[in-house]
Structures are given as C-alpha cells and as structure tokens.
Amino acid sequence: MSFVLFLFFFQAEDGIRDLVRSRGLGDVYKRQSWFYSRKWEQVADPNSDRFALGPLMDAIWWLKKVPGTETSWESWKAPLQEMVEFQYTRWGRYSELGYQNNEAWGSSAGMYPNQDVFHLTEMALAYEFYGEDKYLESAHRTLAALRAHLLPDGGLNYIGPETEIPCYPDLNVRWIARYYTLTDDERARDLLAKTVAYYPLTYSNEGRPEYYTDCWWKHYWADSSPYGPEIVAGVTGDGQNKYLADRAMERNGIGSDDMAVYTGMFYRGDVTAEKPADNWLKLDRNIGGPRGAFGTWHFAGTVGGGARDTFVGGMISDLQRSQPLYGAFLAANIEVALGGSGARDRTHLFLSGPDDQTSVAIAREASVLAARYSPRKGCINGNFSPQVAPTPWEATQVWLLSRWGLLGLVELEAKETQTVPYLGGELRFGPELPLKAEGDGFRCGDLTARVMEHNFATLSLIHI
C-alpha cells in the first residue's frame, strides 16, 4: 500500500578593578563538570560546560590586564585549571586516553565544529594562563580538525556528516577569530578567509538565513547578526559579506556582548559593500543540493547526511519590509506513528537514514532532487546516539525546485503487512504567520501553496 502526497508551491560596566572571588569556584564541579554536578537547572547537555568555560576564561583574560588583580588571580588559578584539565582530557584527548565515560561528550571531539571552536580558544587561553605546551598542542590539533571539516562552499559540518546549519556559522567564525587574535596563527586566518562564500550563498540578499536545510532538531526562525559576515569581510575585504553584515545591523544592531567586541577588532572602513548576485540557481556544495535566489524567492534542497525530516524548503524575503522574511515553507515530513504522543515523538518513524539514496540534477532555472529512504526513529546523526536500524517502510520524495516555485511528490510504502496507530504527513510553515485559505489552496504571508492530492490518514498544516 502506498500513501502519496502531491504538493505545489509558487511564490507569489565601567569601573571593574578587581577579580571577585567566587566561593568554591573549583567545587562547583563534580568531576569538574557544571552540567553533571547539576549546579544549574538541567535544561541543556554537557556542551554547556564548554559554552560557559570559554567566556569565563576570556573574561579572566581581560580582567588580568587590570592593574592590581594579581592577588585575585592567584586564588582563581588552581580551581580554574581543574576545569581546564577536565576539558583537555575528556574532550581533547578522549579517544587517545581511552575513556569510556562520555561525560563531556568527548567521543565527538574533532567532528563537532561548534564545540571544537570553544575548545580551540579555551586551550589557547590555558596556554597563556599556565604556559604548558600541552594546551597549545591541543589547540593545534583542534584547529587541524576544524580545517578538515571545512565544506567546499565555506561552511563547516555541524556534527559528523551533518551539513552546516545557519544558527552556528556566527559562533564558529567568532571563536576562530578570537583564537586568531590570541595567537596570530595564520592557519586560523586562512580558515576564516575560506568561509567567504558561505554567507552570500546561504543568506537572502536581505541578510536573512534559512532554516529548512537544518537537521531535524534545529528548525526554527532566528534572524541573522552582523558578527560572522563582518568578521569575514574584515579578513578578506569581501564586499558581499560586508553588505549582508550591514543589512543585519540595520535590523538588529551591533549588539553589546563579547561577540560585538571581537567583531569590532576586524572592522574595516575601507571595504565597499556589494549586493550579492540575484537570479541564480546552482549546486550548494555545503548541502549537496540545489540552491536558488530569484528576486524575493529563495529555496534550497539538501541530500544531507541522514537524520533528515525534510529535503526542501523555500522562503519569501523582501528588503522593503522592516522584517524581510514574510512567508516560508520549512518542511515536508512523513511520519509512521508507533504509539508515542505528538508529532516527531522519538518513538515514531520520521527521519531518513545514512543509507539514503539521493540524486540531484540542476539546470539554469530549475532543478530536481530525489530521495529514497527507510524512515527511522528520531536520532542525532553523527553523535553518540545508537544506530537506528532500517524499518519495513520505504519513503520516496521527488521535488522540482525552480524560479517559479516547488513541486513535490511524497510517497510512503509498506514493505510488509503491519498495523500502526496512524500514518501522517506534515507541512510546516512560518514564521508565526497564520495560514489563510485561498481558492483551492492556502497562503502563508506572501507564499501560496496547494495540496493537489493525498491519501494519508492525516495531513497536518502547521505554522511555527
């Protein structure tokens, strides 16, 4: 039995003078880990330790430059090094030392760029603080791993084989840039320069990122900041990155946090802004699929690396609006319920796997993307989730992506007789725009859509 869905879319503080002693700085760790000691509310994961330690060490680096802080530094020195050692061994040398306890998620070290960039700068700062060569060597190994994860069009992998996703390039660029200011390591500058194509390729000409080529647990609608493209423009002199930074700054300002400080270090007044090209369709080698921009209409398709709940998406982004994103198609997802509650319950089958069969063809104004896969349960691909075996279902998606819109066929076939609570399709739109009926279809902002035919038990149309 096959279930088929046809879709058609068309675009219509001053005064700090001393380090303040924090009681029990080293003791807030249990095994030197804030997360595992539960000293804060458990709403994150072990990455929280690196997210906290990097800015902490960076703040100490600045405070150590304030006259009269030497005595206070001596009281911080040893407990801080306990935290550094935890990351040095349990992240930087996890595999080398044969650890089995994955409490720092060190099994992902070297293939998890948005965590490796924190380790990179933490080890560079540790070398400055303690003068031990092992920390600098760890930074060098991490930088080499980051360089190995540079994708052909300037992105960095997310986790393992996962493609770059728009919520992390600013973070990656910022911490690599900070490492460069600390070390003058030209390999870091070279890495930053090689990201030059990323922002002009991935962002709309209004400097708006998309979130449909993200992995399944990262679909949301965050606007851009000027940090990443401004740093890249400063390193390379590239006018297109400068243009995108200017557009983001007009909407969201420069900010007042540490990222603004380090972005300012790379600001250049001699870079002339240049609007990125329009009316193009090409292979985006960061995502392995087509990407196009025609006026206000932007779209992309990705083959990804498995763990994919959608293969395509598109958005309307218009510079004439104060908030340019005005209508987007985020995901076309199929789901086999196995008894859990709610869409994308981790007991359900809704993801592609690492054995996806995909194909892409691109012409001047239109492209085709096809994928066939066995739907799997929710997992984090390339991380340390267990392998999820193939299931007795086969899904097929075939999409035409063009300057005029998207046209898709989505099919689910049972390979053996079975009974499940429901078989569903889901179409997600955004950001936060109500869906309005229009003729035999519906509208989300300036984006219109029509379901031509389907025989799924349920078909959900949602906006997020």
C-alpha positions as CSV (number, residue, x, y, z in Angstrom):
1,M,0.0,0.0,0.0
2,S,1.4,3.4,-0.9
3,F,0.4,6.8,0.5
4,V,1.0,9.7,-1.7
5,L,1.1,13.5,-1.3
6,F,1.3,15.9,-4.2
7,L,2.4,19.5,-3.4
8,F,2.6,22.6,-5.5
9,F,4.1,25.8,-4.2
10,F,4.5,29.1,-6.1
11,Q,5.9,32.3,-4.9
12,A,3.6,35.0,-5.3
13,E,30.5,48.0,33.1
14,D,32.8,50.7,33.7
15,G,34.9,50.6,36.9
16,I,35.9,46.9,37.2
17,R,39.1,47.0,39.0
18,D,39.4,43.6,40.6
19,L,38.6,39.9,40.2
20,V,35.8,39.0,42.5
21,R,36.5,35.7,44.3
22,S,33.7,33.2,43.6
23,R,33.3,31.0,46.6
24,G,34.1,27.4,45.7
25,L,34.9,28.0,42.1
26,G,36.5,24.6,41.6
27,D,33.9,23.0,43.9
28,V,31.0,23.9,41.6
29,Y,32.2,20.9,39.6
30,K,31.6,17.3,40.3
31,R,34.4,15.8,38.2
32,Q,34.9,19.3,37.0
33,S,31.5,19.4,35.3
34,W,28.8,22.0,35.9
35,F,26.3,20.1,33.9
36,Y,26.8,16.7,35.7
37,S,27.0,18.3,39.1
38,R,23.5,19.7,38.5
39,K,24.6,23.0,39.9
40,W,22.3,24.7,37.4
41,E,18.9,23.6,36.2
42,Q,19.3,20.7,33.7
43,V,18.0,22.2,30.6
44,A,20.9,21.6,28.3
45,D,23.7,19.0,27.9
46,P,27.4,18.5,28.6
47,N,28.2,21.1,25.9
48,S,27.1,23.6,28.5
49,D,30.4,23.3,30.2
50,R,32.3,24.5,27.1
51,F,29.7,27.2,26.5
52,A,30.4,28.5,30.0
53,L,34.1,27.9,30.3
54,G,35.1,29.7,27.2
55,P,33.5,33.1,28.0
56,L,34.7,32.7,31.7
57,M,38.3,32.2,30.6
58,D,38.0,35.1,28.2
59,A,36.6,37.4,30.8
60,I,39.5,36.4,33.1
61,W,42.0,37.2,30.3
62,W,40.6,40.7,30.1
63,L,40.5,41.2,33.9
64,K,44.1,40.1,34.3
65,K,45.1,43.2,32.4
66,V,43.6,45.4,35.0
67,P,46.3,46.7,37.4
68,G,46.1,45.2,40.9
69,T,44.4,41.9,40.0
70,E,47.4,39.6,40.5
71,T,46.4,38.5,44.1
72,S,42.9,37.7,43.0
73,W,44.2,35.7,40.0
74,E,46.3,33.5,42.4
75,S,43.1,32.5,44.2
76,W,41.4,31.5,40.8
77,K,44.4,29.9,39.2
78,A,44.2,26.4,40.6
79,P,40.5,25.8,40.6
80,L,40.2,27.2,37.1
81,Q,42.9,24.8,35.9
82,E,40.8,21.9,37.3
83,M,38.1,22.9,34.8
84,V,40.7,23.3,32.0
85,E,42.1,19.8,32.7
86,F,38.7,18.2,32.6
87,Q,38.2,19.6,29.0
88,Y,41.8,18.9,28.0
89,T,41.5,15.3,28.9
90,R,37.8,14.4,28.5
91,W,37.3,16.3,25.2
92,G,40.7,17.0,23.7
93,R,42.2,13.6,24.5
94,Y,39.1,11.4,24.9
95,S,40.0,8.8,22.3
96,E,43.7,8.9,22.9
97,L,43.4,8.1,26.6
98,G,40.7,5.5,26.0
99,Y,38.0,7.0,28.2
100,Q,34.7,5.0,28.4
101,N,32.8,7.6,30.4
102,N,31.4,10.0,27.9
103,E,30.5,12.7,30.4
104,A,32.0,15.5,28.4
105,W,30.7,14.1,25.1
106,G,34.4,13.7,24.1
107,S,33.6,11.0,21.6
108,S,32.5,13.8,19.3
109,A,35.8,15.8,19.6
110,G,37.3,16.6,16.3
111,M,34.0,16.2,14.4
112,Y,31.8,18.7,16.1
113,P,32.9,22.2,15.0
114,N,30.7,24.3,17.2
115,Q,32.1,22.6,20.2
116,D,35.7,22.3,18.8
117,V,35.8,26.1,18.4
118,F,35.2,26.5,22.1
119,H,37.9,24.0,22.9
120,L,40.3,25.8,20.5
121,T,40.1,29.1,22.3
122,E,39.9,27.6,25.8
123,M,43.2,25.7,25.1
124,A,44.8,28.9,23.7
125,L,43.8,30.8,26.8
126,A,45.0,27.9,29.0
127,Y,48.4,28.1,27.4
128,E,48.6,31.9,28.1
129,F,47.5,31.3,31.7
130,Y,49.6,28.3,32.6
131,G,52.4,28.2,30.0
132,E,52.1,24.4,29.4
133,D,52.8,23.3,25.9
134,K,50.2,20.6,26.0
135,Y,47.4,23.1,25.9
136,L,48.7,24.8,22.8
137,E,49.2,21.4,21.2
138,S,45.6,20.5,21.9
139,A,44.6,23.8,20.3
140,H,46.6,22.9,17.2
141,R,45.0,19.5,16.9
142,T,41.6,21.1,17.2
143,L,42.4,23.7,14.5
144,A,43.5,20.9,12.2
145,A,40.2,19.1,12.8
146,L,38.3,22.3,12.0
147,R,40.2,22.8,8.8
148,A,39.3,19.2,7.8
149,H,35.6,19.9,8.3
150,L,35.6,22.9,6.0
151,L,33.0,22.3,3.3
152,P,33.6,23.2,-0.3
153,D,31.5,26.4,-0.3
154,G,32.7,27.8,3.0
155,G,30.5,26.1,5.7
156,L,31.6,23.7,8.4
157,N,29.9,20.5,9.2
158,Y,27.5,20.5,12.2
159,I,28.1,17.1,13.7
160,G,29.9,14.4,11.8
161,P,28.3,14.2,8.3
162,E,25.6,16.8,9.1
163,T,25.7,19.8,6.8
164,E,26.3,23.3,8.1
165,I,23.2,24.9,9.6
166,P,22.6,28.7,9.8
167,C,22.5,29.0,13.6
168,Y,26.1,28.1,14.0
169,P,28.4,29.9,11.5
170,D,28.5,33.2,13.5
171,L,29.5,31.2,16.6
172,N,32.2,29.3,14.7
173,V,33.6,32.4,13.0
174,R,33.6,34.4,16.2
175,W,35.6,31.8,18.2
176,I,38.1,31.1,15.4
177,A,38.6,34.8,15.1
178,R,39.1,35.1,18.8
179,Y,41.7,32.3,18.7
180,Y,43.4,34.2,15.9
181,T,43.6,37.4,17.9
182,L,45.2,35.5,20.8
183,T,47.7,33.5,18.8
184,D,48.3,35.2,15.4
185,D,48.1,31.7,14.0
186,E,47.8,32.3,10.2
187,R,46.1,28.9,9.8
188,A,43.1,30.3,11.6
189,R,43.1,33.4,9.4
190,D,43.2,31.2,6.4
191,L,40.3,29.2,7.6
192,L,38.3,32.3,8.2
193,A,39.1,33.5,4.7
194,K,37.9,30.2,3.2
195,T,34.4,30.8,4.6
196,V,34.0,33.8,2.3
197,A,31.4,32.1,0.1
198,Y,29.1,30.9,2.9
199,Y,27.1,33.9,3.8
200,P,26.4,35.2,0.2
201,L,25.4,31.7,-0.8
202,T,23.2,30.9,2.1
203,Y,21.6,34.2,3.2
204,S,19.0,36.1,1.3
205,N,20.0,39.4,-0.1
206,E,18.3,41.0,2.9
207,G,20.8,39.1,5.1
208,R,18.1,36.6,6.3
209,P,19.2,33.0,7.0
210,E,17.0,30.0,6.2
211,Y,16.3,27.0,8.5
212,Y,15.0,24.3,6.1
213,T,18.3,22.7,5.3
214,D,19.0,22.3,9.0
215,C,18.9,18.9,10.7
216,W,15.5,18.0,12.2
217,W,16.1,19.3,15.7
218,K,17.3,22.7,14.6
219,H,14.3,24.0,12.6
220,Y,13.4,27.5,14.0
221,W,13.3,31.1,12.9
222,A,16.2,33.2,14.2
223,D,17.3,36.3,12.4
224,S,20.9,37.0,11.5
225,S,23.5,39.1,13.2
226,P,26.3,41.1,11.6
227,Y,29.1,39.3,13.5
228,G,30.0,36.5,11.1
229,P,29.9,38.3,7.8
230,E,31.5,41.4,9.3
231,I,34.5,39.4,10.5
232,V,34.8,37.6,7.2
233,A,34.6,40.9,5.4
234,G,37.4,42.3,7.6
235,V,39.6,39.3,6.9
236,T,39.0,39.1,3.2
237,G,37.9,42.6,2.1
238,D,34.8,40.9,0.5
239,G,32.1,43.4,-0.2
240,Q,29.2,40.9,-0.3
241,N,29.8,39.8,3.3
242,K,30.0,43.5,4.2
243,Y,26.7,44.1,2.5
244,L,25.0,41.3,4.5
245,A,26.5,42.5,7.7
246,D,25.1,46.0,7.1
247,R,21.6,44.6,6.4
248,A,21.7,42.6,9.6
249,M,23.0,45.6,11.6
250,E,20.2,47.8,10.3
251,R,17.6,45.4,11.7
252,N,19.3,44.0,14.8
253,G,22.0,46.4,15.8
254,I,25.6,45.6,16.6
255,G,24.9,44.1,20.0
256,S,26.6,44.7,23.3
257,D,28.1,41.3,24.1
258,D,31.6,39.8,23.6
259,M,30.8,39.0,20.0
260,A,30.4,42.7,19.3
261,V,33.8,43.4,20.9
262,Y,35.6,40.8,18.7
263,T,33.7,41.7,15.6
264,G,34.9,45.3,16.1
265,M,38.5,44.0,16.1
266,F,38.0,43.0,12.4
267,Y,36.0,46.0,11.3
268,R,37.4,47.7,8.2
269,G,36.2,51.1,6.9
270,D,37.8,50.6,3.5
271,V,35.5,47.6,2.4
272,T,32.8,48.7,0.0
273,A,29.5,46.9,0.4
274,E,28.4,45.0,-2.7
275,K,25.0,43.5,-3.1
276,P,25.2,39.7,-3.8
277,A,24.1,38.4,-7.1
278,D,20.4,37.7,-7.9
279,N,18.6,35.4,-10.3
280,W,20.8,32.3,-10.0
281,L,20.5,28.5,-9.3
282,K,23.5,26.4,-8.5
283,L,24.8,23.4,-6.6
284,D,25.4,24.4,-3.0
285,R,28.3,22.0,-2.1
286,N,27.8,22.7,1.6
287,I,24.5,20.8,1.5
288,G,24.9,18.7,-1.6
289,G,21.8,20.1,-3.3
290,P,20.4,23.0,-5.4
291,R,20.0,26.5,-4.0
292,G,18.4,29.4,-5.8
293,A,17.6,33.1,-5.5
294,F,15.2,34.9,-7.8
295,G,14.1,38.2,-6.6
296,T,12.3,37.7,-3.2
297,W,12.0,34.0,-3.7
298,H,14.8,31.8,-2.2
299,F,14.8,28.0,-2.0
300,A,17.1,25.0,-1.4
301,G,17.2,21.2,-1.4
302,T,19.7,19.1,0.6
303,V,20.7,15.5,0.5
304,G,22.2,15.9,3.9
305,G,23.9,13.0,5.7
306,G,20.9,11.2,7.1
307,A,18.7,12.2,10.1
308,R,16.7,14.3,7.7
309,D,13.0,15.1,8.2
310,T,12.7,17.3,5.1
311,F,14.7,17.7,1.9
312,V,13.5,21.0,0.6
313,G,12.2,24.4,1.7
314,G,11.8,28.0,0.5
315,M,11.0,31.5,1.7
316,I,10.0,34.9,0.6
317,S,12.4,37.6,1.8
318,D,11.8,41.2,0.9
319,L,14.1,44.1,1.7
320,Q,11.2,46.6,1.5
321,R,9.9,45.1,4.8
322,S,11.4,46.0,8.2
323,Q,11.3,42.3,8.9
324,P,12.0,40.9,5.4
325,L,11.0,37.2,6.0
326,Y,7.4,37.1,5.0
327,G,6.3,33.5,4.4
328,A,8.4,30.3,4.4
329,F,7.9,26.6,3.8
330,L,10.0,24.8,6.4
331,A,9.4,21.1,6.0
332,A,7.5,18.3,4.2
333,N,7.6,15.4,6.6
334,I,6.0,12.0,6.7
335,E,5.6,10.0,9.9
336,V,4.7,6.5,10.9
337,A,3.3,6.5,14.5
338,L,4.4,3.6,16.7
339,G,2.5,4.6,19.9
340,G,4.1,7.8,21.1
341,S,2.4,11.1,21.6
342,G,2.6,14.1,19.3
343,A,4.4,14.8,16.0
344,R,8.1,13.8,15.9
345,D,7.9,11.7,19.0
346,R,11.1,9.9,19.2
347,T,9.3,6.5,19.2
348,H,7.9,7.4,15.7
349,L,9.5,6.9,12.3
350,F,10.1,10.2,10.6
351,L,13.7,10.5,9.6
352,S,15.9,9.5,6.7
353,G,19.0,7.4,7.5
354,P,22.7,7.2,6.5
355,D,21.8,4.8,3.7
356,D,19.6,7.4,1.8
357,Q,19.6,7.1,-1.9
358,T,19.6,10.6,-3.4
359,S,20.1,12.2,-6.7
360,V,20.3,15.8,-7.9
361,A,20.1,17.5,-11.4
362,I,20.5,21.2,-11.9
363,A,19.7,23.3,-15.0
364,R,19.7,27.1,-15.4
365,E,16.3,27.9,-13.9
366,A,15.1,24.5,-12.5
367,S,16.5,21.5,-10.6
368,V,15.3,18.1,-9.4
369,L,16.1,16.4,-6.2
370,A,15.0,12.8,-5.5
371,A,15.4,10.8,-2.3
372,R,14.5,7.2,-1.3
373,Y,15.0,6.1,2.3
374,S,13.7,3.8,5.1
375,P,12.1,6.0,7.8
376,R,13.7,5.8,11.2
377,K,13.1,6.9,14.7
378,G,14.5,10.2,15.9
379,C,18.3,10.2,16.4
380,I,21.1,12.7,16.4
381,N,23.2,11.6,13.4
382,G,27.0,11.6,13.8
383,N,26.8,11.9,17.5
384,F,26.7,9.1,20.0
385,S,23.1,8.0,19.6
386,P,22.7,4.3,18.8
387,Q,22.4,3.3,15.2
388,V,18.8,3.1,14.2
389,A,18.1,0.0,12.0
390,P,16.1,0.2,8.8
391,T,12.3,-0.3,9.1
392,P,9.8,-2.2,6.9
393,W,8.8,1.1,5.2
394,E,10.1,2.9,2.1
395,A,9.7,6.6,1.6
396,T,10.3,8.4,-1.7
397,Q,10.4,12.1,-2.3
398,V,10.8,13.8,-5.7
399,W,11.0,17.6,-6.0
400,L,11.2,20.1,-8.7
401,L,12.8,23.3,-7.5
402,S,12.7,26.3,-9.8
403,R,12.4,30.1,-10.1
404,W,8.6,29.6,-10.2
405,G,8.2,27.5,-7.1
406,L,8.4,24.0,-5.7
407,L,6.5,20.9,-6.9
408,G,6.8,17.7,-5.0
409,L,5.7,14.1,-4.7
410,V,6.0,12.4,-1.3
411,E,5.3,8.7,-1.1
412,L,5.3,6.1,1.7
413,E,5.1,2.4,1.0
414,A,4.8,-0.5,3.5
415,K,7.2,-3.3,2.6
416,E,5.3,-5.9,4.6
417,T,1.8,-6.1,6.2
418,Q,1.6,-4.3,9.6
419,T,-0.6,-2.3,11.8
420,V,0.3,1.1,13.2
421,P,-1.7,3.8,15.1
422,Y,-1.5,6.3,12.1
423,L,0.3,7.3,9.0
424,G,0.6,11.1,8.7
425,G,2.0,13.9,6.6
426,E,3.0,17.3,7.9
427,L,3.7,20.6,6.2
428,R,5.3,23.3,8.2
429,F,5.3,27.0,7.5
430,G,6.4,30.1,9.2
431,P,7.5,32.2,10.8
432,E,4.5,32.6,13.1
433,L,2.3,33.7,10.2
434,P,-1.3,32.3,10.1
435,L,-2.3,30.1,7.3
436,K,-5.2,31.5,5.3
437,A,-7.4,29.7,2.9
438,E,-7.2,31.0,-0.7
439,G,-9.0,29.4,-3.5
440,D,-8.2,25.6,-3.6
441,G,-5.0,26.3,-1.6
442,F,-3.8,28.5,1.2
443,R,-1.4,31.3,1.9
444,C,1.4,31.9,4.4
445,G,2.4,35.6,4.1
446,D,3.4,36.0,0.5
447,L,3.8,32.3,0.0
448,T,0.9,30.3,-1.5
449,A,0.6,26.5,-1.5
450,R,-1.8,23.8,-2.7
451,V,-2.1,20.1,-1.8
452,M,-3.1,18.6,-5.1
453,E,-4.0,15.1,-3.8
454,H,-3.2,12.8,-0.9
455,N,-4.4,9.6,0.8
456,F,-2.6,9.9,4.1
457,A,-4.7,9.2,7.2
458,T,-3.8,12.6,8.5
459,L,-2.2,15.7,6.9
460,S,-1.3,18.5,9.2
461,L,-0.7,22.0,8.1
462,I,1.1,24.0,10.8
463,H,2.9,27.2,11.2
464,I,5.7,27.7,13.8
